[in-house]
Amino acid sequence: MWKIAVKQAPLVIGVALIVSGGAVGCGLGGTAAKATPIPPEAVSVETIQMSKQSIGDTYLGTVTPYIQTTLAPSASGELSQLNVRAGQTIKAGETLASLDPSTVVPQENAANQANAAVISAQQQYADAQAMYNDNINAQQQISSAQSAVTEQAAALKTAKVNLQKAQLQEQQTLSGSATTPADESALQAVVDADNQALTAAQKQLDVAQSNLTILQQSLATAQAQYGDITEDQVQQAAQAYQDALSHYQSWQQGGYTGTNPYQANMTADQTVYQDLSNGYSTLQQAQQQYNSGTQSVASAQSAVSQAQANLANAKKSVADAAPPASDSNTAQQAKVAVTAAQDSLTQAQAQYDAAVTSLNMAKKIAGDKTQAKQTLDNASSALRQDQVQANADEKTLQVQIQDGKVVSPISGVVQSVGAQVGQQVGPQTTLLTIASTSPIMATVNVPESDIGKFHTGSAINVQVPSLNQTFVGKVLTIHPQLNQTTNQYPVDVTISGKHSQLLPGLQVQTQLTDSGSKKVILVPADAVLSMQSGAEEVFVEQNGVVHSRIVEVGAMSSTQYQITSGLKVGDKIVVQGQNLLSDGDKVKVVSEDGSKAGS
């Protein structure tokens, strides 16, 4: 604050001399009146001494927001909610205003339709997957049918060998000829062949039993996972889902707004139906595979038994080296054995042909696997596309909802409100202006000649005249752009602590804090008088007489001036009564350095 003391002109008292009587020398005596002397002015003085620097140059500015921003909704519509007013304190993330929710109805309808499409695609995918699983089961049926063909081929081969042995036995029996070494070799070859057939049948049985063990474990796992699921349960769940889907679609096609009230029931019924359907299909498939494995084991066991019987007969034939008489029971038995072997061969051939037919049928069914796989892939692709569309529509809906809200990005205070509830607003509307209150900042203007004194982090005192308070601060930023009009640089200063009374726009005066030990001459501001020429003047008292002294002033405050030249330590300057003095006036010191100097 600049304080100017105005010097007053000294009071001059004119004394008129009255002359009475005749001329001198006429013999008349006369007495002349004398002027009354002016008494010395009473003054107070202080002795100049060096003092620690406590003041600096003053720089003016205002309290400014650290961050100031304007807010507007990202969408256009009618303002339905305004939750703040000017001057109100807000927090970051707080919803300050909202648009009428009717603006998002089209996006809600699009999202609902996309969700319905996803549900339909999920059902189509589930159906395609069930069909594809059936084809996988057909592939397993091929494997089982191939095993049956192998088994029946072995049985057919055995039946042919048995027929040959029976015919040979009959021939030997009917011919009545003794067994030759060649015959014995042939019979032994039959024994060897039967041994090989038995070994092959036993291996086939081992494979079938191993497969059955695996299939039994799979069936047990499926039963443990899904329990007992009946076809009636699946049908009931399917009917419940269709009913819920019908309600959902009826509401959706009705053009209603908001969330479909049947969506939750429909989604739940769909989940139940899919779980039951998948579980029932898995159980049926595991059971069928297990049954097929059981049949394979039974067939293998039958083949082993047949091979064992054949081997026993072959061994018996070897033992019976001597042929019986043609009319004996042995001969008749030989004929019966041939007939039985022929019947066995016919039956084995029929079983083999049936196994081949079953294998060809299984291959034909499995041939549709490619088409089922393509259907499944198409359903999967459609489901992914519908899910992507549903996600996009949901994101669009959420963005639209968010665009209809005005959320504060910072904590601070509302400076102004640009619209009221019921008005149409949009992205071009300056709806709210907010300013941060932390940290508290002031911006001061520093002349180009003084900018070198400022450094980031320097301590600075901030005085607010309207509040009559001084705060502690520090230099935050020195703007590099010089104002060409004022020849000053803007400097941002942060103020320590929280002070709700420091509102943006308040005028401030700042002074850099001198933390050094420099000592200077400081005098009371009232002791310095401004002359008409612009020079600064003080009065120095010496032996009851004052002398005008021209001084140069450095740093100033509202109460003290720094004197850079014109005074020296030990000088006594007038600090009270100086406004009535002129150079050379006599004075009476009534107070010196704050104490009484005389009466």
C-alpha positions as CSV (number, residue, x, y, z in Angstrom):
1,M,0.0,0.0,0.0
2,W,1.4,3.3,-1.0
3,K,1.1,6.1,1.6
4,I,1.9,9.7,0.8
5,A,2.4,12.3,3.5
6,V,1.6,15.8,2.3
7,K,3.8,18.6,3.6
8,Q,1.9,21.7,5.0
9,A,3.3,25.2,4.7
10,P,4.5,26.7,8.0
11,L,2.1,29.2,9.7
12,V,3.4,32.8,9.4
13,I,2.0,35.4,11.8
14,G,2.2,39.0,10.7
15,V,2.7,41.7,13.4
16,A,1.6,45.3,12.6
17,L,3.7,48.0,14.1
18,I,1.6,50.9,15.2
19,V,3.4,54.3,15.2
20,S,1.7,57.1,17.2
21,G,2.7,60.6,18.2
22,G,4.8,63.1,16.4
23,A,8.0,62.9,14.6
24,V,11.1,61.8,16.5
25,G,13.2,64.5,17.5
26,C,10.2,66.7,18.2
27,G,10.8,66.3,21.8
28,L,8.1,63.6,22.2
29,G,9.2,60.3,23.6
30,G,7.8,57.1,21.8
31,T,8.0,53.2,22.3
32,A,8.0,50.8,19.2
33,A,6.1,47.4,19.5
34,K,8.3,44.2,19.0
35,A,7.2,41.0,17.0
36,T,6.4,38.0,19.2
37,P,8.9,35.1,18.4
38,I,7.4,31.8,17.0
39,P,7.9,29.0,19.6
40,P,9.8,25.9,18.3
41,E,7.7,23.0,16.9
42,A,7.3,20.1,19.2
43,V,8.5,16.9,17.4
44,S,9.3,13.3,18.1
45,V,12.5,11.7,16.7
46,E,14.0,8.3,16.1
47,T,17.7,7.5,15.8
48,I,18.6,5.7,12.6
49,Q,20.0,2.2,13.0
50,M,20.5,-0.9,10.8
51,S,17.6,-3.3,10.9
52,K,17.0,-6.8,9.5
53,Q,15.3,-6.7,6.1
54,S,11.6,-7.4,6.7
55,I,9.9,-5.9,3.7
56,G,10.1,-6.3,0.0
57,D,8.5,-5.0,-3.2
58,T,4.8,-5.3,-3.4
59,Y,3.2,-7.1,-6.3
60,L,-0.6,-7.0,-7.0
61,G,-2.8,-9.8,-8.2
62,T,-6.0,-11.7,-7.6
63,V,-7.0,-15.1,-6.2
64,T,-7.4,-17.4,-9.3
65,P,-8.6,-21.0,-9.6
66,Y,-5.9,-23.7,-9.9
67,I,-8.3,-25.3,-12.4
68,Q,-11.3,-23.8,-14.0
69,T,-13.5,-25.6,-16.4
70,T,-16.9,-25.4,-18.0
71,L,-19.2,-28.4,-18.2
72,A,-22.0,-29.4,-20.6
73,P,-23.9,-32.7,-21.4
74,S,-22.4,-34.7,-24.2
75,A,-26.0,-35.3,-25.6
76,S,-28.8,-32.9,-26.3
77,G,-32.1,-33.0,-24.5
78,E,-34.3,-31.5,-21.8
79,L,-32.6,-30.7,-18.5
80,S,-34.5,-32.7,-15.9
81,Q,-32.2,-32.5,-12.9
82,L,-29.9,-29.7,-11.6
83,N,-28.3,-30.7,-8.3
84,V,-26.2,-27.7,-7.6
85,R,-26.3,-23.9,-7.4
86,A,-23.7,-21.2,-7.7
87,G,-21.3,-21.1,-4.7
88,Q,-21.9,-24.7,-3.7
89,T,-18.9,-27.0,-2.9
90,I,-18.7,-30.2,-4.9
91,K,-16.6,-33.3,-5.1
92,A,-15.0,-35.0,-8.1
93,G,-17.2,-37.7,-9.6
94,E,-20.4,-36.1,-8.3
95,T,-23.4,-36.0,-10.7
96,L,-24.3,-32.3,-11.1
97,A,-27.1,-32.5,-13.6
98,S,-29.0,-35.0,-15.8
99,L,-31.1,-35.0,-19.0
100,D,-34.6,-36.5,-19.3
101,P,-34.2,-40.3,-19.5
102,S,-36.5,-40.5,-22.5
103,T,-33.6,-39.6,-24.7
104,V,-32.1,-43.2,-24.2
105,V,-35.4,-45.1,-25.1
106,P,-34.2,-45.9,-28.7
107,Q,-30.9,-47.3,-27.4
108,E,-32.8,-49.3,-24.8
109,N,-35.0,-50.9,-27.4
110,A,-32.0,-51.7,-29.6
111,A,-30.2,-53.3,-26.7
112,N,-33.3,-55.4,-25.8
113,Q,-33.7,-56.6,-29.4
114,A,-30.0,-57.5,-29.6
115,N,-30.3,-59.5,-26.3
116,A,-33.3,-61.3,-27.8
117,A,-31.3,-62.1,-30.9
118,V,-28.5,-63.6,-28.7
119,I,-31.0,-65.8,-26.9
120,S,-32.4,-67.1,-30.2
121,A,-28.8,-67.7,-31.5
122,Q,-27.9,-69.6,-28.3
123,Q,-30.9,-71.9,-28.8
124,Q,-29.9,-72.5,-32.4
125,Y,-26.4,-73.3,-31.3
126,A,-27.6,-75.7,-28.6
127,D,-29.7,-77.5,-31.2
128,A,-26.8,-77.7,-33.7
129,Q,-24.5,-78.9,-30.9
130,A,-26.9,-81.7,-30.0
131,M,-27.1,-82.8,-33.6
132,Y,-23.3,-82.8,-33.9
133,N,-23.0,-84.8,-30.7
134,D,-25.4,-87.4,-32.2
135,N,-22.9,-87.7,-35.2
136,I,-20.1,-88.2,-32.8
137,N,-22.1,-91.0,-31.3
138,A,-22.5,-92.4,-34.8
139,Q,-18.7,-92.4,-35.1
140,Q,-18.5,-94.4,-32.0
141,Q,-21.1,-96.8,-33.4
142,I,-18.8,-97.3,-36.4
143,S,-16.0,-98.3,-34.1
144,S,-18.3,-100.8,-32.4
145,A,-19.6,-102.2,-35.7
146,Q,-16.0,-102.6,-37.0
147,S,-15.2,-104.6,-33.9
148,A,-18.3,-106.8,-34.5
149,V,-17.2,-107.4,-38.1
150,T,-13.8,-108.4,-36.9
151,E,-15.3,-110.8,-34.4
152,Q,-17.7,-112.3,-36.9
153,A,-14.9,-112.7,-39.5
154,A,-12.9,-114.7,-36.9
155,A,-16.0,-116.8,-36.1
156,L,-16.7,-117.4,-39.9
157,K,-13.1,-118.5,-40.4
158,T,-13.4,-120.9,-37.4
159,A,-16.7,-122.3,-38.8
160,K,-15.0,-123.0,-42.1
161,V,-12.1,-124.8,-40.4
162,N,-14.6,-126.8,-38.3
163,L,-16.4,-127.8,-41.4
164,Q,-13.2,-128.9,-43.0
165,K,-12.3,-130.9,-39.9
166,A,-15.8,-132.5,-39.7
167,Q,-15.7,-133.4,-43.4
168,L,-12.2,-134.9,-43.0
169,Q,-13.3,-136.8,-39.9
170,E,-16.4,-138.1,-41.8
171,Q,-14.2,-139.2,-44.7
172,Q,-11.8,-141.0,-42.5
173,T,-14.6,-142.6,-40.6
174,L,-16.6,-143.7,-43.6
175,S,-13.5,-144.9,-45.5
176,G,-12.5,-147.1,-42.6
177,S,-8.8,-146.6,-43.5
178,A,-6.3,-146.4,-40.8
179,T,-4.8,-143.1,-39.9
180,T,-1.7,-142.3,-41.8
181,P,1.2,-140.0,-40.7
182,A,-0.2,-137.5,-43.2
183,D,-3.6,-137.7,-41.6
184,E,-2.1,-137.3,-38.2
185,S,-0.2,-134.2,-39.5
186,A,-3.5,-132.8,-40.8
187,L,-5.3,-133.4,-37.6
188,Q,-2.4,-131.7,-35.7
189,A,-2.6,-128.8,-38.0
190,V,-6.2,-128.4,-37.1
191,V,-5.3,-128.4,-33.4
192,D,-2.7,-125.7,-34.1
193,A,-5.2,-123.6,-36.0
194,D,-7.7,-124.0,-33.2
195,N,-5.1,-122.9,-30.7
196,Q,-4.4,-119.8,-32.7
197,A,-8.1,-119.1,-33.1
198,L,-8.5,-119.5,-29.3
199,T,-5.6,-117.1,-28.7
200,A,-7.1,-114.5,-31.1
201,A,-10.6,-114.9,-29.5
202,Q,-9.1,-114.4,-26.0
203,K,-7.3,-111.2,-27.1
204,Q,-10.5,-109.9,-28.6
205,L,-12.2,-110.6,-25.3
206,D,-9.5,-108.7,-23.4
207,V,-9.9,-105.7,-25.6
208,A,-13.7,-105.8,-25.3
209,Q,-13.5,-106.1,-21.5
210,S,-11.0,-103.1,-21.3
211,N,-13.3,-101.0,-23.5
212,L,-16.3,-102.0,-21.3
213,T,-14.4,-100.8,-18.2
214,I,-13.8,-97.4,-19.7
215,L,-17.4,-97.1,-20.9
216,Q,-18.6,-98.1,-17.4
217,Q,-16.5,-95.3,-15.9
218,S,-17.8,-92.8,-18.4
219,L,-21.4,-93.8,-17.5
220,A,-20.7,-93.6,-13.8
221,T,-19.2,-90.1,-14.3
222,A,-22.2,-88.9,-16.3
223,Q,-24.6,-90.4,-13.7
224,A,-22.7,-88.7,-10.9
225,Q,-22.8,-85.3,-12.7
226,Y,-26.4,-85.3,-14.0
227,G,-28.2,-87.8,-11.8
228,D,-31.4,-89.3,-13.1
229,I,-32.8,-87.0,-15.8
230,T,-36.0,-88.3,-17.6
231,E,-37.2,-87.3,-21.0
232,D,-40.4,-85.9,-19.4
233,Q,-38.3,-83.5,-17.4
234,V,-36.6,-82.3,-20.5
235,Q,-39.9,-81.8,-22.3
236,Q,-41.4,-79.9,-19.4
237,A,-38.3,-77.6,-19.2
238,A,-38.5,-77.0,-22.9
239,Q,-42.2,-76.1,-22.6
240,A,-41.5,-73.7,-19.7
241,Y,-38.8,-72.0,-21.7
242,Q,-41.0,-71.7,-24.8
243,D,-43.8,-70.1,-22.7
244,A,-41.3,-67.6,-21.1
245,L,-39.8,-66.8,-24.5
246,S,-43.3,-66.2,-25.9
247,H,-44.1,-63.7,-23.1
248,Y,-40.7,-62.0,-23.6
249,Q,-41.2,-61.6,-27.3
250,S,-44.8,-60.4,-27.0
251,W,-43.7,-57.7,-24.6
252,Q,-40.8,-56.8,-26.8
253,Q,-43.0,-56.5,-29.9
254,G,-45.5,-54.4,-28.0
255,G,-43.1,-51.3,-28.3
256,Y,-42.9,-50.8,-24.5
257,T,-39.9,-48.9,-23.1
258,G,-37.7,-49.8,-20.2
259,T,-36.4,-53.2,-19.1
260,N,-38.4,-56.3,-20.3
261,P,-40.0,-57.7,-17.1
262,Y,-40.0,-61.2,-18.6
263,Q,-36.3,-61.3,-19.5
264,A,-35.1,-62.7,-16.1
265,N,-37.7,-65.6,-16.2
266,M,-36.9,-66.3,-19.8
267,T,-33.1,-66.5,-19.2
268,A,-33.6,-68.7,-16.2
269,D,-35.9,-71.1,-18.0
270,Q,-33.6,-71.3,-20.9
271,T,-30.6,-72.2,-18.7
272,V,-32.6,-74.9,-17.0
273,Y,-33.7,-76.4,-20.3
274,Q,-30.2,-76.3,-21.8
275,D,-28.7,-77.9,-18.7
276,L,-31.4,-80.7,-18.6
277,S,-31.2,-81.3,-22.4
278,N,-27.4,-81.5,-22.4
279,G,-27.4,-83.7,-19.3
280,Y,-30.1,-86.1,-20.7
281,S,-28.2,-86.3,-24.1
282,T,-25.0,-87.1,-22.3
283,L,-26.6,-89.8,-20.1
284,Q,-28.3,-91.5,-23.1
285,Q,-25.1,-91.5,-25.1
286,A,-23.1,-92.9,-22.2
287,Q,-25.7,-95.6,-21.6
288,Q,-25.9,-96.6,-25.3
289,Q,-22.1,-96.9,-25.4
290,Y,-22.0,-99.0,-22.3
291,N,-24.7,-101.3,-23.7
292,S,-22.8,-101.7,-26.9
293,G,-19.7,-102.5,-25.0
294,T,-21.6,-105.2,-23.0
295,Q,-22.7,-106.8,-26.3
296,S,-19.1,-106.8,-27.5
297,V,-17.9,-108.5,-24.4
298,A,-20.7,-111.1,-24.7
299,S,-19.8,-111.8,-28.3
300,A,-16.2,-112.1,-27.5
301,Q,-16.9,-114.5,-24.7
302,S,-19.1,-116.6,-27.0
303,A,-16.2,-116.7,-29.6
304,V,-13.8,-117.8,-26.8
305,S,-16.2,-120.6,-25.8
306,Q,-16.6,-121.7,-29.4
307,A,-12.8,-121.7,-29.9
308,Q,-12.3,-123.7,-26.8
309,A,-14.9,-126.3,-27.9
310,N,-13.3,-126.5,-31.4
311,L,-9.9,-127.0,-29.8
312,A,-11.3,-129.8,-27.6
313,N,-12.8,-131.5,-30.6
314,A,-9.6,-131.2,-32.6
315,K,-7.6,-132.7,-29.8
316,K,-10.2,-135.5,-29.5
317,S,-9.8,-136.2,-33.2
318,V,-6.1,-136.5,-32.8
319,A,-6.7,-138.9,-29.9
320,D,-9.1,-141.0,-31.9
321,A,-6.5,-141.9,-34.5
322,A,-8.2,-145.2,-35.4
323,P,-11.4,-144.6,-37.5
324,P,-14.6,-146.4,-36.3
325,A,-16.7,-148.7,-38.5
326,S,-18.9,-147.1,-41.1
327,D,-22.1,-148.3,-39.5
328,S,-21.0,-147.5,-36.0
329,N,-22.3,-144.7,-33.9
330,T,-19.0,-143.0,-34.4
331,A,-19.6,-142.8,-38.2
332,Q,-23.1,-141.5,-37.6
333,Q,-21.7,-139.0,-35.2
334,A,-19.2,-137.9,-37.8
335,K,-22.0,-137.3,-40.3
336,V,-23.9,-135.3,-37.7
337,A,-20.8,-133.4,-36.9
338,V,-20.4,-132.4,-40.6
339,T,-24.0,-131.3,-40.7
340,A,-23.6,-129.3,-37.5
341,A,-20.4,-127.7,-38.9
342,Q,-22.2,-126.8,-42.1
343,D,-25.0,-125.2,-40.0
344,S,-22.5,-123.3,-37.9
345,L,-20.8,-122.1,-41.0
346,T,-24.1,-120.9,-42.5
347,Q,-24.9,-119.1,-39.2
348,A,-21.5,-117.6,-39.0
349,Q,-21.7,-116.3,-42.6
350,A,-25.1,-114.8,-41.8
351,Q,-23.8,-113.1,-38.7
352,Y,-20.8,-111.8,-40.6
353,D,-23.0,-110.4,-43.4
354,A,-25.2,-108.7,-40.8
355,A,-22.1,-107.2,-39.1
356,V,-20.9,-105.8,-42.4
357,T,-24.3,-104.4,-43.1
358,S,-24.4,-102.7,-39.7
359,L,-20.9,-101.3,-40.3
360,N,-21.9,-99.8,-43.7
361,M,-25.0,-98.2,-42.1
362,A,-23.0,-96.7,-39.3
363,K,-20.6,-95.2,-41.9
364,K,-23.4,-93.8,-43.9
365,I,-24.9,-92.1,-40.8
366,A,-21.5,-90.8,-39.8
367,G,-21.1,-89.4,-43.3
368,D,-23.5,-86.6,-42.3
369,K,-21.0,-85.4,-39.8
370,T,-19.5,-82.9,-42.2
371,Q,-22.9,-81.2,-42.7
372,A,-23.6,-81.2,-39.0
373,K,-20.2,-79.7,-38.3
374,Q,-20.9,-77.0,-40.8
375,T,-24.3,-76.3,-39.2
376,L,-22.6,-76.1,-35.8
377,D,-19.9,-73.7,-37.1
378,N,-22.5,-71.5,-38.7
379,A,-24.6,-71.4,-35.5
380,S,-21.4,-70.6,-33.5
381,S,-20.5,-67.8,-35.9
382,A,-24.1,-66.3,-35.8
383,L,-24.0,-66.5,-32.0
384,R,-20.7,-64.6,-31.8
385,Q,-22.0,-61.9,-34.2
386,D,-25.2,-61.5,-32.2
387,Q,-23.2,-61.3,-28.9
388,V,-20.8,-58.7,-30.5
389,Q,-23.9,-56.7,-31.6
390,A,-25.5,-57.0,-28.2
391,N,-22.3,-55.9,-26.5
392,A,-22.0,-52.9,-28.9
393,D,-25.7,-51.9,-28.3
394,E,-25.2,-52.2,-24.5
395,K,-22.1,-50.0,-24.7
396,T,-23.9,-47.5,-26.8
397,L,-26.8,-47.5,-24.3
398,Q,-24.4,-47.0,-21.4
399,V,-22.5,-44.2,-23.3
400,Q,-25.9,-42.5,-24.0
401,I,-26.9,-42.8,-20.4
402,Q,-23.5,-41.4,-19.4
403,D,-23.7,-38.6,-22.0
404,G,-27.0,-37.5,-20.4
405,K,-25.3,-36.9,-17.1
406,V,-22.9,-34.0,-16.1
407,V,-20.3,-35.3,-13.7
408,S,-17.7,-33.1,-12.1
409,P,-14.1,-34.0,-13.0
410,I,-12.7,-32.1,-10.1
411,S,-13.5,-31.0,-6.5
412,G,-14.2,-27.4,-6.0
413,V,-16.9,-24.8,-6.1
414,V,-19.6,-23.9,-8.6
415,Q,-19.0,-20.5,-10.0
416,S,-22.0,-20.1,-12.3
417,V,-25.0,-22.0,-13.6
418,G,-26.0,-21.4,-17.3
419,A,-29.4,-23.2,-17.5
420,Q,-32.4,-24.3,-15.5
421,V,-34.5,-27.4,-15.3
422,G,-36.9,-27.7,-18.3
423,Q,-34.6,-26.0,-20.8
424,Q,-33.1,-27.6,-23.8
425,V,-29.4,-28.1,-23.5
426,G,-26.6,-29.8,-25.4
427,P,-22.9,-30.0,-26.0
428,Q,-22.7,-26.3,-27.0
429,T,-24.4,-25.2,-23.7
430,T,-22.2,-23.7,-21.0
431,L,-24.2,-25.4,-18.3
432,L,-21.8,-25.1,-15.3
433,T,-18.6,-23.3,-14.6
434,I,-16.6,-24.9,-11.7
435,A,-13.3,-23.9,-10.1
436,S,-11.0,-26.0,-8.0
437,T,-10.3,-24.9,-4.4
438,S,-7.3,-27.1,-3.7
439,P,-4.6,-25.9,-3.9
440,I,-5.6,-22.2,-3.4
441,M,-3.7,-20.1,-5.9
442,A,-3.2,-16.4,-6.7
443,T,-1.8,-14.9,-9.8
444,V,0.3,-11.7,-9.4
445,N,1.9,-9.4,-12.0
446,V,5.7,-8.9,-11.7
447,P,7.5,-6.2,-13.7
448,E,10.2,-7.4,-16.1
449,S,12.9,-5.7,-14.0
450,D,11.9,-7.8,-10.9
451,I,11.2,-11.2,-12.6
452,G,14.8,-12.3,-11.8
453,K,14.0,-12.2,-8.1
454,F,11.4,-15.0,-8.5
455,H,12.2,-18.7,-8.5
456,T,9.9,-21.7,-8.3
457,G,9.4,-22.6,-4.7
458,S,10.4,-19.2,-3.3
459,A,8.5,-18.2,-0.1
460,I,6.2,-15.3,-0.5
461,N,3.7,-13.5,1.8
462,V,0.2,-13.0,0.4
463,Q,-1.9,-10.2,1.9
464,V,-5.6,-9.9,1.3
465,P,-6.6,-6.3,2.1
466,S,-10.4,-7.0,2.0
467,L,-9.9,-9.7,4.7
468,N,-7.1,-7.8,6.5
469,Q,-5.2,-11.1,6.6
470,T,-1.8,-12.3,5.5
471,F,-1.1,-15.9,4.3
472,V,2.0,-17.9,3.7
473,G,2.6,-19.1,0.1
474,K,5.3,-20.1,-2.4
475,V,5.9,-19.5,-6.1
476,L,4.4,-22.2,-8.2
477,T,4.8,-21.2,-11.9
478,I,6.5,-18.3,-13.7
479,H,4.6,-17.7,-17.0
480,P,7.2,-17.2,-19.8
481,Q,4.9,-14.9,-21.8
482,L,5.5,-11.2,-21.2
483,N,2.4,-8.9,-21.4
484,Q,3.5,-6.4,-24.0
485,T,1.0,-3.8,-22.7
486,T,1.9,-3.8,-19.0
487,N,5.5,-5.1,-19.5
488,Q,4.8,-7.7,-16.7
489,Y,5.0,-11.4,-16.2
490,P,2.1,-13.4,-14.6
491,V,3.4,-15.5,-11.6
492,D,1.2,-18.2,-10.0
493,V,1.5,-18.5,-6.2
494,T,0.0,-21.3,-4.1
495,I,-1.3,-20.5,-0.6
496,S,-0.7,-23.0,2.2
497,G,-3.6,-24.5,4.1
498,K,-7.3,-24.5,3.5
499,H,-9.1,-21.1,3.5
500,S,-12.7,-21.2,2.4
501,Q,-12.9,-17.4,2.5
502,L,-10.4,-17.0,-0.3
503,L,-12.7,-16.8,-3.2
504,P,-11.6,-16.4,-6.9
505,G,-11.3,-12.7,-7.8
506,L,-10.2,-11.3,-4.4
507,Q,-7.4,-8.7,-4.7
508,V,-4.0,-9.7,-3.1
509,Q,-0.7,-7.9,-2.4
510,T,2.4,-10.1,-2.3
511,Q,5.9,-9.7,-1.1
512,L,8.9,-12.0,-1.4
513,T,10.1,-13.2,2.0
514,D,13.8,-12.4,2.6
515,S,15.3,-15.3,4.6
516,G,18.8,-13.9,4.6
517,S,20.6,-11.8,7.3
518,K,20.9,-8.6,5.3
519,K,20.4,-5.4,7.3
520,V,19.1,-2.1,5.9
521,I,17.8,1.2,7.1
522,L,14.0,1.1,7.8
523,V,12.0,4.2,8.8
524,P,8.3,4.7,9.5
525,A,6.4,5.4,6.3
526,D,4.8,8.6,7.7
527,A,8.3,10.1,8.2
528,V,8.9,10.2,4.4
529,L,7.3,13.2,2.7
530,S,6.7,13.5,-1.1
531,M,7.7,16.8,-2.6
532,Q,6.0,18.4,-5.6
533,S,9.0,17.6,-7.7
534,G,8.5,13.9,-6.9
535,A,11.5,13.6,-4.7
536,E,11.3,12.0,-1.2
537,E,12.2,14.1,1.9
538,V,12.8,13.6,5.6
539,F,13.8,16.0,8.3
540,V,17.0,15.3,10.4
541,E,17.2,17.0,13.8
542,Q,20.6,18.4,15.0
543,N,20.9,20.5,18.2
544,G,17.2,21.7,18.1
545,V,17.3,22.5,14.4
546,V,15.9,20.4,11.6
547,H,17.4,20.1,8.1
548,S,15.7,18.7,5.0
549,R,17.3,15.6,3.6
550,I,16.5,14.1,0.2
551,V,16.4,10.3,0.3
552,E,15.9,7.4,-2.1
553,V,13.4,4.8,-1.1
554,G,13.7,1.0,-1.8
555,A,11.3,-1.6,-0.6
556,M,8.0,-0.3,0.9
557,S,5.2,-1.6,3.0
558,S,2.2,0.1,4.5
559,T,4.1,1.0,7.7
560,Q,7.8,1.0,6.7
561,Y,10.1,2.3,3.9
562,Q,13.6,1.1,3.2
563,I,16.0,4.0,2.7
564,T,18.8,3.2,0.2
565,S,20.6,6.6,0.3
566,G,20.4,10.0,2.1
567,L,20.6,8.8,5.7
568,K,23.3,7.2,7.9
569,V,23.3,5.3,11.1
570,G,23.0,7.8,14.1
571,D,20.9,10.4,12.2
572,K,17.8,11.5,14.1
573,I,14.8,11.8,11.9
574,V,11.5,13.5,12.8
575,V,8.7,10.9,12.9
576,Q,5.9,13.1,14.4
577,G,5.3,16.8,13.6
578,Q,7.2,16.7,10.3
579,N,4.3,17.9,8.2
580,L,4.7,21.5,9.6
581,L,8.4,21.8,9.2
582,S,10.7,23.7,6.8
583,D,14.4,23.5,6.4
584,G,16.2,25.3,9.3
585,D,13.2,25.4,11.7
586,K,13.9,25.2,15.3
587,V,12.2,22.3,17.1
588,K,11.6,21.0,20.5
589,V,12.2,17.3,20.9
590,V,9.4,16.0,23.2
591,S,10.0,12.2,22.5
592,E,13.0,10.4,21.3
593,D,13.0,6.7,20.3
594,G,9.6,6.3,21.9
595,S,10.5,7.9,25.3
596,K,10.0,11.4,26.7
597,A,13.1,13.6,26.0
598,G,12.2,16.7,28.2
599,S,9.5,18.9,29.4
